Amino acid sequence: MIAKSLLVVSFSTLMSISLVAGAQSSSSTSETSQGASSTSQGSSQGSTSSSQSPSSTTEGSASSKTKSSGSDSSSGLSMSDKKFIKDAADGGLAEVELGQLAASKGSSDEVKKFGQRMVDDHGKANDQLKQLASSKQVNLPTEPSAKHKATKAKLEKLSGDQFDKAYVAEMLKDHKKDVAEFQRESQSAKDPEVKSFASQTLPTLQDHLKQVQSMAPAQRTESSSAKQPSSSQQ
């Protein structure tokens, strides 16, 4: 009986030890699995951060290139091309308004005809410029600048030969400036369409300049003739 009792006790003890060892093994396996899962998640997050980093670098590089090239991100044009378009629009609007004034107030047929030509030629160029600006997302002025408005106001107060002389002098000054600017842009514009517009418009401006230069000596001669009678009377 004693032997049987000892045998039963030994068997029970072995079973208890076996169950405890199994539980510990199962717990260890669970912890190992959790550790592997944590490692996998950490690796995945690290990979995601790593994949996002090149994107940020690319964006920063693109931004840096845009700033260094001096371009306007909204239109894609360089700052110099955008300025040229806006200045050309401002000048074109002024030429049309002054041309209308010359066509109605000019005392000589030559001035009247030249004024009408300014309305026609610059009106056409303005329409082409509007289309170009729209395609480049550039907002153009809708009326001449304060400087050009002041010039118009000054001319409106004149009449006869005084008006003709002042108008021709203004056109001579403006077209010398315009030809120089369009010449430069036709050679150095960054945007091919802006360069094309400048190149196509330049010959017309050069012809305007040539015409107004031929009118200037005539205006000086007429002015001198008008002064001579008063000098003789004195």
MIKOL-362765 format. One record per residue: x, y, z of N, C-alpha, C, O in turn; residue number from 1; residue in three letters. Coordinates in steps of 0.1 Angstrom, whole numbers, plus 5000, padded with zeros to 4 digits. Layout:
nxx/nyy/nzz/caxx/cayy/cazz/cxx/cyy/czz/oxx/oyy/ozz/num/residuo
X/Y/Z/X/Y/Z/X/Y/Z/X/Y/Z/NUM/ALA
...
end
This chain:
nxx/nyy/nzz/caxx/cayy/cazz/cxx/cyy/czz/oxx/oyy/ozz/num/residuo
5008/4988/5000/5000/5000/5000/5009/5013/5000/5006/5022/4993/1/MET
5019/5012/5008/5028/5024/5009/5034/5026/4995/5036/5038/4991/2/ILE
5038/5015/4989/5045/5017/4976/5035/5022/4966/5039/5031/4957/3/ALA
5022/5018/4966/5012/5023/4957/5010/5038/4959/5009/5045/4950/4/LYS
5009/5042/4972/5007/5056/4975/5018/5065/4970/5016/5075/4964/5/SER
5031/5060/4971/5042/5068/4967/5042/5069/4952/5046/5079/4946/6/LEU
5038/5058/4945/5037/5058/4930/5027/5068/4925/5029/5075/4916/7/LEU
5015/5069/4932/5005/5079/4928/5010/5093/4930/5008/5102/4922/8/VAL
5016/5095/4942/5022/5109/4945/5032/5113/4934/5032/5124/4930/9/VAL
5041/5104/4931/5051/5107/4921/5045/5110/4907/5049/5119/4900/10/SER
5034/5102/4903/5028/5105/4891/5021/5119/4891/5022/5126/4881/11/PHE
5014/5122/4902/5008/5135/4903/5018/5147/4902/5015/5157/4895/12/SER
5029/5145/4909/5039/5155/4909/5045/5158/4894/5047/5169/4890/13/THR
5047/5147/4887/5052/5148/4873/5042/5155/4865/5046/5163/4856/14/LEU
5029/5152/4866/5019/5158/4858/5018/5173/4861/5017/5182/4852/15/MET
5020/5177/4874/5020/5192/4878/5031/5199/4871/5030/5210/4866/16/SER
5043/5192/4872/5055/5199/4866/5054/5200/4851/5058/5211/4846/17/ILE
5048/5191/4845/5046/5191/4830/5036/5202/4826/5039/5209/4816/18/SER
5026/5204/4834/5016/5214/4831/5022/5228/4833/5020/5237/4824/19/LEU
5030/5230/4843/5036/5243/4846/5046/5246/4835/5047/5258/4830/20/VAL
5054/5236/4831/5064/5239/4820/5057/5242/4807/5062/5251/4799/21/ALA
5045/5236/4804/5038/5239/4792/5033/5253/4792/5033/5260/4782/22/GLY
5028/5257/4803/5022/5271/4804/5033/5281/4802/5031/5291/4795/23/ALA
5045/5279/4808/5056/5288/4806/5060/5289/4792/5063/5300/4787/24/GLN
5061/5277/4785/5065/5277/4771/5055/5284/4762/5059/5292/4753/25/SER
5042/5283/4766/5032/5290/4758/5033/5305/4760/5031/5312/4750/26/SER
5035/5309/4772/5037/5323/4775/5049/5329/4768/5048/5340/4763/27/SER
5060/5322/4768/5072/5326/4761/5070/5328/4746/5074/5337/4740/28/SER
5062/5318/4741/5060/5319/4726/5051/5331/4723/5053/5337/4712/29/THR
5041/5334/4731/5032/5345/4729/5040/5358/4730/5038/5367/4722/30/SER
5050/5360/4739/5058/5372/4741/5067/5373/4728/5069/5384/4724/31/GLU
5072/5362/4724/5081/5363/4712/5073/5368/4700/5078/5375/4692/32/THR
5061/5362/4699/5052/5366/4687/5049/5381/4688/5049/5388/4678/33/SER
5046/5386/4700/5043/5401/4702/5055/5409/4698/5054/5420/4692/34/GLN
5067/5404/4703/5079/5412/4700/5082/5413/4685/5086/5423/4680/35/GLY
5079/5401/4678/5081/5401/4663/5071/5411/4657/5075/5418/4647/36/ALA
5059/5411/4662/5049/5420/4656/5053/5434/4658/5051/5442/4649/37/SER
5058/5438/4670/5062/5451/4673/5073/5455/4664/5074/5466/4658/38/SER
5083/5446/4662/5094/5448/4653/5090/5451/4639/5095/5459/4632/39/THR
5080/5443/4634/5074/5444/4621/5068/5458/4619/5070/5464/4609/40/SER
5060/5462/4629/5053/5475/4628/5063/5486/4628/5062/5496/4620/41/GLN
5073/5485/4636/5084/5496/4637/5091/5497/4623/5094/5507/4618/42/GLY
5093/5485/4617/5100/5484/4605/5092/5490/4594/5097/5498/4585/43/SER
5078/5488/4594/5069/5493/4585/5068/5508/4586/5068/5515/4575/44/SER
5067/5513/4598/5067/5528/4600/5079/5535/4595/5079/5545/4589/45/GLN
5090/5528/4598/5103/5534/4594/5104/5534/4579/5109/5544/4573/46/GLY
5099/5523/4572/5099/5523/4558/5090/5534/4552/5094/5540/4542/47/SER
5078/5536/4558/5069/5547/4554/5076/5560/4555/5075/5568/4545/48/THR
5082/5563/4566/5089/5576/4568/5100/5578/4558/5102/5589/4553/49/SER
5107/5567/4555/5118/5567/4546/5113/5570/4532/5119/5578/4525/50/SER
5101/5564/4528/5095/5566/4515/5090/5580/4514/5090/5586/4503/51/SER
5085/5586/4525/5080/5600/4524/5091/5610/4523/5090/5621/4518/52/GLN
5103/5607/4529/5114/5616/4529/5119/5621/4516/5121/5633/4514/53/SER
5120/5611/4506/5124/5616/4492/5115/5625/4486/5119/5635/4479/54/PRO
5101/5623/4489/5091/5632/4483/5093/5646/4488/5093/5656/4481/55/SER
5096/5647/4502/5098/5660/4507/5110/5667/4501/5111/5679/4499/56/SER
5121/5659/4499/5133/5664/4494/5131/5669/4480/5136/5679/4475/57/THR
5122/5661/4472/5119/5665/4458/5112/5678/4457/5115/5686/4449/58/THR
5102/5679/4467/5094/5692/4467/5103/5703/4470/5102/5714/4464/59/GLU
5112/5701/4480/5121/5712/4484/5130/5716/4473/5133/5728/4470/60/GLY
5135/5706/4465/5143/5708/4454/5136/5716/4443/5142/5725/4437/61/SER
5123/5712/4440/5115/5719/4430/5113/5734/4434/5114/5743/4426/62/ALA
5110/5736/4447/5108/5749/4452/5120/5758/4450/5120/5769/4447/63/SER
5132/5751/4454/5145/5758/4453/5148/5762/4438/5153/5773/4436/64/SER
5144/5753/4429/5147/5756/4415/5138/5768/4410/5143/5776/4403/65/LYS
5126/5768/4414/5116/5778/4410/5121/5792/4415/5121/5802/4407/66/THR
5126/5793/4427/5131/5805/4433/5143/5810/4426/5145/5822/4423/67/LYS
5152/5800/4423/5165/5804/4418/5164/5809/4403/5171/5817/4399/68/SER
5153/5804/4396/5152/5808/4382/5144/5821/4381/5143/5827/4370/69/SER
5139/5826/4392/5132/5839/4392/5119/5838/4385/5115/5848/4378/70/GLY
5112/5827/4385/5099/5825/4377/5087/5827/4386/5088/5825/4399/71/SER
5076/5830/4380/5064/5832/4388/5056/5818/4387/5052/5814/4376/72/ASP
5054/5812/4399/5049/5798/4399/5035/5798/4393/5030/5788/4388/73/SER
5027/5809/4395/5013/5809/4390/5012/5810/4375/5003/5804/4369/74/SER
5022/5816/4368/5021/5817/4354/5031/5809/4347/5030/5806/4335/75/SER
5042/5805/4354/5053/5797/4347/5062/5806/4340/5072/5801/4334/76/GLY
5060/5819/4340/5069/5828/4332/5080/5834/4342/5078/5834/4354/77/LEU
5091/5837/4336/5101/5844/4344/5096/5858/4347/5087/5863/4341/78/SER
5102/5864/4358/5097/5877/4362/5099/5888/4351/5091/5897/4350/79/MET
5110/5886/4343/5113/5896/4333/5103/5895/4321/5099/5905/4316/80/SER
5099/5883/4318/5089/5881/4307/5075/5886/4312/5068/5892/4304/81/ASP
5072/5884/4324/5059/5888/4329/5059/5904/4330/5048/5910/4326/82/LYS
5069/5910/4334/5070/5924/4334/5069/5930/4320/5062/5940/4318/83/LYS
5075/5924/4311/5075/5928/4297/5060/5928/4292/5056/5938/4286/84/PHE
5053/5917/4294/5039/5916/4290/5030/5927/4296/5022/5934/4289/85/ILE
5032/5930/4309/5024/5940/4316/5028/5954/4311/5019/5962/4309/86/LYS
5040/5957/4309/5045/5970/4304/5040/5972/4290/5036/5983/4286/87/ASP
5040/5962/4281/5036/5963/4268/5021/5965/4267/5016/5973/4259/88/ALA
5013/5959/4276/4999/5961/4277/4996/5976/4281/4987/5982/4275/89/ALA
5003/5981/4291/5001/5994/4295/5004/6004/4284/4996/6014/4282/90/ASP
5015/6002/4277/5019/6011/4266/5009/6010/4255/5006/6020/4249/91/GLY
5004/5998/4252/4995/5996/4241/4982/6003/4243/4976/6009/4234/92/GLY
4977/6003/4256/4964/6010/4259/4966/6025/4258/4957/6032/4253/93/LEU
4977/6030/4262/4980/6044/4261/4981/6049/4246/4976/6059/4243/94/ALA
4988/6041/4238/4989/6044/4224/4976/6045/4217/4973/6054/4209/95/GLU
4966/6036/4220/4953/6036/4215/4946/6049/4219/4939/6056/4210/96/VAL
4946/6052/4232/4939/6064/4237/4944/6077/4231/4937/6086/4227/97/GLU
4958/6078/4230/4964/6090/4225/4962/6091/4210/4960/6102/4204/98/LEU
4961/6079/4203/4958/6079/4189/4944/6084/4186/4942/6091/4176/99/GLY
4935/6080/4194/4921/6085/4192/4920/6100/4194/4913/6107/4187/100/GLN
4928/6105/4204/4929/6119/4206/4935/6127/4194/4930/6137/4190/101/LEU
4945/6121/4189/4952/6127/4177/4943/6127/4165/4943/6136/4157/102/ALA
4936/6116/4163/4927/6115/4151/4916/6125/4152/4911/6129/4141/103/ALA
4912/6130/4164/4901/6139/4165/4906/6154/4167/4899/6163/4162/104/SER
4917/6155/4173/4922/6169/4177/4933/6174/4168/4936/6186/4167/105/LYS
4940/6165/4160/4951/6169/4152/4947/6180/4142/4937/6179/4136/106/GLY
4956/6189/4140/4954/6200/4130/4958/6196/4116/4953/6202/4107/107/SER
4968/6187/4115/4973/6183/4102/4968/6169/4098/4965/6161/4107/108/SER
4966/6167/4085/4961/6154/4081/4971/6143/4085/4968/6131/4088/109/ASP
4984/6146/4084/4995/6137/4088/4993/6132/4102/4995/6120/4104/110/GLU
4991/6141/4111/4989/6137/4125/4977/6129/4127/4976/6119/4135/111/VAL
4966/6133/4120/4953/6126/4122/4955/6111/4117/4950/6102/4123/112/LYS
4961/6110/4105/4963/6097/4099/4972/6088/4108/4970/6076/4110/113/LYS
4983/6094/4113/4992/6087/4122/4984/6082/4135/4986/6071/4139/114/PHE
4976/6091/4140/4968/6088/4152/4959/6076/4150/4958/6067/4158/115/GLY
4953/6076/4138/4944/6065/4135/4952/6052/4133/4947/6041/4136/116/GLN
4964/6053/4127/4972/6041/4126/4976/6035/4140/4976/6023/4141/117/ARG
4978/6044/4149/4981/6039/4163/4969/6032/4169/4971/6021/4175/118/MET
4957/6037/4166/4945/6030/4171/4944/6016/4165/4942/6006/4172/119/VAL
4946/6015/4152/4945/6002/4145/4956/5992/4148/4953/5981/4152/120/ASP
4968/5997/4147/4980/5988/4149/4981/5983/4164/4983/5971/4166/121/ASP
4980/5993/4173/4982/5989/4187/4969/5982/4192/4970/5974/4201/122/HIS
4958/5985/4186/4946/5977/4190/4947/5963/4187/4943/5954/4194/123/GLY
4952/5960/4175/4955/5946/4170/4965/5939/4179/4963/5928/4184/124/LYS
4976/5946/4182/4986/5941/4191/4981/5938/4205/4985/5928/4211/125/ALA
4972/5947/4210/4967/5945/4223/4958/5932/4224/4958/5925/4234/126/ASN
4951/5930/4213/4942/5917/4213/4951/5905/4213/4948/5895/4220/127/ASP
4962/5905/4205/4971/5894/4205/4978/5892/4219/4980/5881/4224/128/GLN
4981/5903/4225/4987/5903/4239/4977/5897/4249/4982/5890/4258/129/LEU
4965/5900/4248/4955/5895/4257/4954/5880/4256/4953/5873/4266/130/LYS
4954/5875/4244/4954/5860/4242/4966/5853/4248/4965/5843/4255/131/GLN
4978/5859/4246/4990/5854/4251/4990/5854/4267/4993/5844/4273/132/LEU
4986/5865/4272/4985/5867/4287/4975/5857/4293/4978/5851/4304/133/ALA
4964/5855/4286/4954/5845/4291/4960/5831/4292/4957/5824/4301/134/SER
4967/5827/4282/4973/5814/4281/4984/5812/4292/4987/5801/4296/135/SER
4990/5823/4296/5001/5823/4306/4996/5826/4320/5003/5827/4330/136/LYS
4982/5829/4321/4976/5832/4334/4982/5845/4340/4985/5845/4352/137/GLN
4984/5855/4332/4989/5868/4336/4977/5878/4335/4971/5879/4324/138/VAL
4975/5885/4346/4964/5895/4345/4970/5909/4340/4980/5914/4346/139/ASN
4964/5914/4330/4969/5926/4324/4961/5938/4329/4949/5937/4333/140/LEU
4967/5950/4328/4959/5962/4332/4948/5965/4322/4949/5961/4311/141/PRO
4937/5971/4327/4926/5973/4319/4925/5988/4315/4916/5992/4307/142/THR
4934/5996/4320/4935/6010/4316/4949/6015/4318/4957/6009/4325/143/GLU
4953/6026/4311/4967/6031/4312/4971/6035/4326/4962/6038/4334/144/PRO
4983/6035/4328/4989/6039/4341/4987/6053/4344/4983/6061/4335/145/SER
4989/6058/4356/4987/6072/4360/4996/6081/4351/4993/6092/4348/146/ALA
5008/6076/4348/5018/6084/4340/5012/6087/4326/5012/6098/4322/147/LYS
5006/6077/4320/5000/6079/4307/4988/6087/4307/4985/6094/4298/148/HIS
4980/6085/4318/4968/6094/4320/4972/6109/4321/4965/6117/4316/149/LYS
4983/6111/4328/4987/6125/4329/4992/6131/4316/4989/6143/4313/150/ALA
4998/6123/4307/5002/6127/4294/4990/6131/4285/4989/6141/4279/151/THR
4980/6122/4286/4967/6124/4279/4961/6137/4283/4956/6145/4275/152/LYS
4960/6139/4297/4954/6151/4302/4961/6164/4297/4955/6174/4295/153/ALA
4974/6163/4296/4982/6175/4292/4979/6178/4277/4977/6189/4273/154/LYS
4978/6167/4269/4975/6169/4254/4961/6174/4252/4959/6182/4242/155/LEU
4952/6170/4260/4938/6174/4259/4936/6189/4260/4927/6195/4255/156/GLU
4946/6196/4267/4945/6210/4269/4951/6218/4258/4949/6230/4257/157/LYS
4957/6211/4248/4964/6218/4237/4955/6217/4225/4945/6209/4224/158/LEU
4958/6225/4215/4951/6225/4202/4959/6230/4191/4970/6236/4193/159/SER
4955/6228/4179/4962/6233/4167/4976/6227/4166/4979/6216/4169/160/GLY
4985/6236/4162/4999/6232/4160/5006/6228/4173/5015/6219/4173/161/ASP
5002/6234/4184/5008/6230/4197/5005/6216/4200/5013/6209/4205/162/GLN
4992/6212/4197/4989/6198/4200/4997/6189/4191/5003/6179/4196/163/PHE
4998/6192/4178/5005/6183/4168/5019/6181/4173/5025/6170/4173/164/ASP
5026/6192/4176/5040/6192/4180/5042/6184/4193/5051/6175/4194/165/LYS
5033/6186/4203/5034/6178/4215/5032/6163/4213/5038/6155/4219/166/ALA
5022/6160/4205/5018/6146/4203/5030/6139/4195/5033/6128/4199/167/TYR
5035/6145/4185/5046/6139/4177/5058/6137/4186/5065/6127/4186/168/VAL
5061/6147/4195/5073/6145/4204/5070/6134/4214/5080/6126/4217/169/ALA
5058/6132/4218/5055/6121/4227/5056/6108/4220/5061/6098/4226/170/GLU
5051/6107/4208/5052/6094/4200/5067/6091/4197/5070/6079/4197/171/MET
5074/6101/4194/5089/6098/4191/5096/6092/4204/5103/6083/4202/172/LEU
5093/6098/4215/5099/6093/4228/5094/6079/4231/5102/6070/4234/173/LYS
5081/6077/4230/5075/6064/4233/5080/6053/4224/5083/6042/4229/174/ASP
5081/6056/4211/5085/6045/4202/5100/6042/4202/5104/6030/4199/175/HIS
5108/6051/4206/5122/6048/4208/5123/6038/4219/5131/6028/4219/176/LYS
5116/6041/4230/5116/6032/4242/5110/6018/4238/5115/6008/4242/177/LYS
5099/6018/4231/5092/6006/4227/5101/5997/4219/5102/5985/4221/178/ASP
5107/6003/4209/5115/5995/4200/5127/5989/4207/5130/5977/4205/179/VAL
5133/5996/4216/5144/5991/4224/5140/5979/4233/5147/5969/4234/180/ALA
5128/5980/4239/5123/5970/4248/5119/5957/4240/5122/5946/4244/181/GLU
5112/5959/4229/5108/5948/4221/5120/5941/4214/5120/5929/4212/182/PHE
5130/5949/4210/5142/5943/4205/5149/5934/4215/5153/5923/4212/183/GLN
5150/5939/4227/5157/5931/4238/5149/5918/4241/5155/5908/4242/184/ARG
5136/5920/4242/5128/5908/4245/5127/5898/4234/5126/5886/4236/185/GLU
5128/5902/4221/5128/5893/4210/5141/5884/4210/5141/5874/4203/186/SER
5151/5889/4217/5164/5882/4218/5166/5874/4231/5172/5863/4231/187/GLN
5160/5879/4242/5164/5873/4255/5152/5868/4262/5154/5863/4274/188/SER
5140/5868/4257/5128/5862/4264/5130/5848/4267/5135/5840/4259/189/ALA
5126/5844/4279/5128/5830/4283/5117/5821/4277/5119/5810/4272/190/LYS
5104/5827/4276/5093/5819/4271/5093/5821/4255/5093/5832/4250/191/ASP
5092/5810/4248/5092/5810/4233/5080/5818/4227/5081/5825/4217/192/PRO
5068/5817/4234/5057/5825/4228/5058/5840/4231/5054/5848/4222/193/GLU
5063/5843/4242/5066/5857/4245/5076/5863/4235/5075/5874/4230/194/VAL
5087/5855/4233/5097/5859/4223/5091/5861/4209/5095/5870/4202/195/LYS
5082/5852/4205/5076/5852/4192/5067/5865/4191/5067/5872/4181/196/SER
5060/5868/4201/5051/5880/4201/5060/5893/4199/5057/5901/4191/197/PHE
5071/5893/4207/5080/5905/4206/5086/5906/4192/5087/5917/4186/198/ALA
5090/5895/4186/5096/5894/4173/5086/5899/4162/5090/5906/4153/199/SER
5074/5894/4163/5064/5897/4153/5059/5912/4154/5056/5917/4143/200/GLN
5059/5917/4166/5054/5931/4167/5065/5941/4165/5062/5953/4161/201/THR
5077/5937/4166/5089/5947/4165/5089/5954/4151/5091/5966/4151/202/LEU
5087/5948/4140/5088/5955/4127/5077/5966/4126/5080/5976/4120/203/PRO
5066/5964/4132/5055/5974/4131/5059/5986/4139/5057/5997/4135/204/THR
5065/5984/4151/5070/5995/4160/5081/6002/4153/5082/6015/4154/205/LEU
5090/5995/4147/5101/6002/4139/5096/6011/4128/5101/6021/4126/206/GLN
5085/6006/4122/5079/6014/4111/5072/6026/4117/5073/6037/4111/207/ASP
5066/6025/4128/5060/6036/4135/5071/6047/4138/5069/6059/4136/208/HIS
5082/6042/4143/5093/6051/4147/5098/6058/4135/5100/6070/4135/209/LEU
5100/6051/4124/5105/6057/4112/5095/6068/4107/5099/6079/4103/210/LYS
5082/6065/4108/5072/6075/4103/5072/6087/4112/5071/6098/4107/211/GLN
5072/6085/4125/5071/6097/4134/5084/6105/4133/5084/6117/4136/212/VAL
5095/6099/4131/5108/6106/4129/5107/6115/4117/5113/6126/4117/213/GLN
5100/6111/4106/5099/6119/4094/5089/6130/4097/5090/6141/4090/214/SER
5080/6129/4106/5071/6139/4110/5077/6150/4119/5073/6161/4118/215/MET
5086/6146/4127/5092/6155/4137/5099/6167/4130/5096/6179/4135/216/ALA
5107/6166/4120/5113/6178/4114/5102/6187/4108/5104/6200/4108/217/PRO
5092/6182/4102/5081/6190/4097/5074/6198/4107/5070/6210/4105/218/ALA
5072/6192/4119/5066/6199/4130/5075/6210/4135/5070/6221/4138/219/GLN
5088/6208/4135/5098/6219/4139/5097/6230/4129/5098/6242/4133/220/ARG
5097/6227/4116/5096/6237/4105/5084/6246/4106/5084/6258/4105/221/THR
5072/6239/4108/5060/6246/4109/5060/6255/4122/5055/6266/4121/222/GLU
5066/6250/4132/5066/6258/4145/5075/6271/4143/5071/6282/4147/223/SER
5086/6269/4135/5095/6281/4133/5088/6291/4124/5089/6303/4126/224/SER
5081/6286/4114/5074/6295/4104/5063/6303/4112/5061/6314/4108/225/SER
5057/6296/4121/5046/6303/4128/5052/6314/4137/5045/6324/4140/226/ALA
5064/6313/4142/5070/6323/4151/5076/6335/4143/5077/6346/4148/227/LYS
5080/6333/4130/5087/6343/4123/5079/6356/4121/5084/6367/4122/228/GLN
5066/6355/4117/5058/6368/4115/5058/6376/4128/5060/6389/4127/229/PRO
5056/6370/4139/5056/6378/4152/5070/6385/4154/5070/6396/4160/230/SER
5080/6378/4150/5094/6383/4152/5096/6395/4143/5102/6405/4147/231/SER
5091/6395/4130/5093/6406/4121/5085/6418/4125/5089/6429/4123/232/SER
5073/6415/4131/5064/6426/4135/5071/6434/4147/5069/6446/4148/233/GLN
5078/6426/4155/5085/6433/4166/5096/6441/4161/5103/6448/4169/234/GLN
end
